[in-house]
Amino acid sequence: MEENLQPKVDALNSKIESANNILIIASTPVDHDSLATALTLKWYIKEKYNKESNIYIFANVLDSAKSFPGFEDNIQQKHPDKVDFSNYDLVILEDGNALRQFFTSKYEQYLPLIKKENLYSIDHHEAGPIGEYIPENTIRIKDSCTSKIVYDYFVKPSGLKLNLEVATWLYMSLSSDTGIFNFEVYKDTFAYAQMLLDLGVDHYKAVEFSVPKEMMNFTVWAIEHTVYYEVAGCTILSIDQHSREQLTERFGKDWENKDLLKYYQKIFMHMVEDYPYGLIFKEGKDDGKTRVVWRCSALSKLELMPILRKVGFVANGHRNAGGGITDKPISQAVADFIKEMEVLLNPNSESNSLYTNL
Ligand SMILES: [Mn+2]
């Protein structure tokens, strides 16, 4: 059963009311939900409490994110070294469950600068390190997107009327986080979408999506280099140092900053018949670590997050989409993961009920 969030919501409202300096930190990877949630929170704080707040992002922001309506006027990209955290008596982290999604991998350096009682989290992901760090201040519920939590628990009860700009932010994050109503759909999702459309949101404009030619070419490369593991039901794209060189040659040395894998993740991973699990393993440029991104079907038998954790990854995200990192070299990480999947999916082996939900 989901916990009753109301006491925490009340506490955050009183905190906003008494705060002098409010900082909202949007999660990375930056997506429509982290942007819409930050902007809606800032709007709510201004409308209800007549207070200003800052929105910072401590990460690389792609051009596609910078074109989000309202970005330029309200959101700043910063280096955390340039921020006087002690200046803020309220810091809100949104749309992420891991501290590194907000404060970079050097989060241990910045966290002591913020008093725990001044740090809040609003999120729709699975439980994670933030919930462990500030359990009393974590407002977390599974829903389509974080911006909907802000609407349901803050905006709606306040009686504030949404304007078209805010409704558009909310609709863009809802349609984006659900893959245009393909996953993370709950019993009230369509009623909520209808409410936003009734305010005048243009559905087609909000979901408009086209793929740059370069990304399409990258997608072809990625599909061609994907390996199919039949027994494990997985497709795996491994990007090791050799692939990195190929990619740099073909797409330029800044290929990694262009989010070129986005379309491959959307149309390929978990979409191949009999391969409900899609993963990308990527070797770090110079840190020797291995990063993973996964997608799986909502009807898939196994949950990947606990399996990846078992083989040594720090993994976070949703049941059907997430990412992680390990110190293991890439070939070892892939081999260990495949072995684990094969054991779990082999009917002759003892299946571990921890991993199955069907
Ligand atoms: Mn989200």
Boltz pocket constraint, residues with backbone or C-beta under 6 A from the ligand:
constraints:
  - pocket:
      binder: B
      contacts: [[A, 33], [A, 34], [A, 95], [A, 124], [A, 144], [A, 145], [A, 146], [A, 177]]
      max_distance: 6.0
